[in-house]
Amino acid sequence: MALSNPPTLDDLPATPDRADRTSFAVRCTALFDHLKNTSVPQWRAAFSWMNAAVALTAQNLQDAAAQAFLSGQRADAAAGAAANAAQTLAAAQAALGARKWVPGPYDDGACAWSPSNGRLYRARQALAASGVDPVADRAHWFDLSQVGLPIGYVDDTGGNLYGEPNGGLNMINVMQFAGGPCAKYLPQQPSDGDTCVIVVANARTDNSLLINPVQPIALVVGRVVLRKAGDSVVLDRIARPITFQFFAARNEWRAL
């Protein structure tokens, strides 16, 4: 929408001067006639034009902000799609040369699939003698199976992820609810090698993961091992995703 040109404001006629009695009455009449018939309508038109200009400016600013936000979203989406495409391509290329993992040497970047869960892994560095299945040796192997994991958003405080006993399994779960601490159970019916990725995105320092009293599964984070129902570990503001993997032999979720 565009505004018309601003309305013109005519100059006032000569001001009456009491010292000039011959022109005083004529100038008074001319001044008041001009104010009534010309100045007042012109100023009303001017005020209307200014109000419309202010409203249009505010709308343009709002539209510009919305467009900037939309552009940012599109840029983020494009960047995310490009990153996912690159990861997917890398995984596909790696899969072409992957073989079943067996103990032995591996070159830097070599790919192998785990006989435990059939998932694909890539060596982080040259390994003179890999003696541990990649599923349990994340220090030396990248897990390529998480490429393209679905993303879910946690929008409430406590209980199961998404209200399901097995909610959040093999997913990236973004804790975005900021109205209170997210205190959640990890999935309760996982299979060996399953993962659950947690991303703290609500800027809170009191989010936590708890042992579910109905289906207790141990929770291991570094040197902290929680096994008793009701125990919890606090998740501070963490800039990176935390990947938990389930180890059936020990019945535990372990942070990698």
N, C-alpha and C positions, 0 to 999 in steps of 0.2 A: 504494500500500500504506500502511495506517495502523497505528500501534502501539496496543496495548491500554494501559490505564492502568498506571502504574508500580506494582509490587507494594508492599504495605505492610510496614513493619518494626516489629514489636512492641517495646515497651520491655523492658529486662531486669528481672528481679525484683530485690528488695532485695539489696544486696551484703553478703556475710558479714562480720561484724565479730568478730575474735578476742577483743576485750574483752568481748563479750556471749556467754559460753559457753552460755547456755541456748538461744540461737537460731542459733548458728554452724553446727552440723551440718545443721539443717533448711534454712537458707538456702543452704548449699553444695550440698545435694542439689537444691534447687529451681533454682539457677543452672545447674548442669551439665545437668540435665534440659531446661531451657529452651534452652540452647545447642545440645544434640544434637537435640532434637525440633522446635524452632521456629526459632531464629536461623540455624542452618546452612542449612536448606532455603530460608528467606526470602532470605538473602544470595546463595545460588546463583541463585534466581529473579531477584534484583535485577541480578546480574552479567550474566545472559543477556539481560535486558531492555536493559541499557546497551549491550551488544555489538550487539544488534539495532538500537538507536537510532543508534549510530555508523554501522553499515552502511547504514541507511536514509538518514541524512543525507548520506553520501558519494554514494549512488546519486542522491539528489535533486539534489545539486550537479552531478553528471555529466550528468543529464538536462537540468538547466537550462542548462548550458553548451552541450550539443548543440542544444537548442531555440533558444538565442540565435544559435548559428552558422547553423542552418537558416534562422532568421528573417532574418539578415543576407544569406544567399545569395538568399533569396526577394526581399528588398528590392533587392539588386543586380540580380537578373534582371529585376525589374519596371522598375527605372530604365533598364536597358539596352534593354528592349523598348520602353519609352516613347520613348527617344531615337531608336532605330532607326525607330519608326513616324513620329516627327516628321520625321526626315530623308527617309524615303521619301515622305511626303506633300509635303514641300518640293520634292523632285526631280520628283515627278509634276506638281505645279502649275507648276514651272518649265518642264517639257518641253512643256506646252500652248502656251507662248508662244515657244518656241525656234525660231530660224531658222538656216540655214546661215551660218557665219561668213564674212564677206568684209571686207576692209579698210575702215575707216570709223569713225564715232563710235558709241558705245554708252552708254546710260544706266547709272547705278549700279544693279546688280542685274539687268541685262538678261541673258537667256540665249541661248546660241548653241551649235550643235553643230559640232565640228571636221570639216572636209572630209578631214583626214588619217586620222582613226581613227573618226569617227562618234560620238564621245562628247560628253556634255553638259557645258557650262561656264557659270559665272555671273560677271559682271563684279564685281570687288571694289570698284570705284569708277567714277565717270563717266569715260569715256575719250573724249577729244576726237578722237583718231585712232588706233584700234587697227590696227597694221600687222603684227603677228606672230600667227600662228595660236595659239589658246589652248593647244594641246598643248605649245607651246614657250615659253609666256609665263605661267608660274604666278605671277609677281609681280602680275599684273593680273586673273587669272581663277581662280576656285575650280573644282576638278574635282568635279563631282557624280556622276560615274560610279562612285565608290568606295562609294557608299551600299549597304550590305548585302553588302560583301565577306565571304567566308567567313573564319573565324578558325582558325588552326592553332597548335599548341603544340610548340615545339622542346624535346625531352627528351633530347638527346645533345650531344656536343661538336663533332666536326669533320665535314667532308664536305658533301654535298648536303643541302639542306633535305628532310627526310622520306625521305632515301635515294634521291631521284629526280633525274635531271639537270635536269628542269624543275619540280622541287618548289618550292612557295611562290609560283608565278606567279599574279598577280592575287588575292593573299591577304594577310591581316594575319597576320604570323608572330610569335608571342610567344616570346621566348627566356626560358624559365623554368627551364632546367636549371641548378642551382646547384653541382653537384659538380665543375665544371671550366669553363674558358673555352669559350664557344660560338664556334667558328671556322668560318664557313660560306661556301659559294659562293652567289651569287645565281643565279637560274634561267639555264640555258645556251642555251635555244632560244626566246627571246622574239620577239614581233612588235612592230613599231613602235607605240609608245604604251602597251605593256603596263606594269604596275606590280608592285612587290613592296614591301610595307610591313613594316618591322621595328620591333618593340617590345621594349625591354630591360626584363625583369621579374625578373631573378635577382639584382639588386643588386651584380653584379660590375662591376669596372672594366677587365677584360681580355678582353671579348668582341671579336670582330673579323670583318670580311668580307674574303675573299681573292679574288684573281684565279685562276680555275680554269686549271691548265696544259693540260687537255685541250681546253677550249673558251674560250680567252682573250677576255674582253670587258672593255673599259676600265671603270674605276670612278671616278666623279668626285664628290668631296665638297667643296663650296666651291672653294677654289683648289687642292686636292690632286687630282691626276690620276694614277691608277695604271694601267699598261698591261702591265707585265712579269709573267709567270707567277710566282706565289708571293708577290707583293707583297700587303700587307694594310693595312687602316685599322682602328684600334682604336675600338670603341664604348664610351664611358664610360657612367656612369649617366645615362641620358637620360630625362627625364620625359615626353617627347612621342613619338609615333610618327614614324618617319623613312620618308618615301615615296620610293622609287627608281622612276624611269621610264626605259624603254628608248628610245633614239633610234637607229633603224636606220641612218640616213645616216652616223652617226659610230661605229656599233657600240660604244655605251657605255651603261652604267647611270649615271644622274645623280641625285644626291640633290636633292630639290626644297625 
